[in-house]
Amino acid sequence: MAIKIVRLGSPREPHEGLRIGTVRRPPRGVRKEDYASKNFFDVWFPNLSPSAELIKDAKAADNERSWSVFKKRFRAEMSRPDASKELDVLAALSHQTNMSLGCYCENEARCHRSVLRELLIERGAKLI
């Protein structure tokens, strides 16, 4: 049992479990009924995506300094009580069931999902 961090829209792997989309917006041009069958997500969970303002700033994060600022600000957003509790729940569930969390970004190293990975590990989550 564990959490796998994925790129939404990528082919699913065996035993990946429930795919959770941690994105601010659902995929464009895809009917809601097709999100799961087109490998985007089974459940949309925008609570674990950066705020709209932070997403705008992230798109401009083209160097190490701006990426570092983004990470710091996103971690601050995820430290708010509701988000923190949601991360705690996912960390606990990772020891009971398989699931995957994802975003659309091609490069995980410059995506909020890399920060989610760090935050989940800090909470004792089991990750693949």
PyMOL commands that set and color helices and strands:
alter all, ss='L'
color gray80, all
select helices_A, chain A and resi 32-34+46-48+52-59+64-78+81-93+108-110+112-122
alter helices_A, ss='H'
color red, helices_A
select strands_A, chain A and resi 3-7+18-21+43-44+99-103
alter strands_A, ss='S'
color yellow, strands_A
deselect
rebuild
show_as cartoon
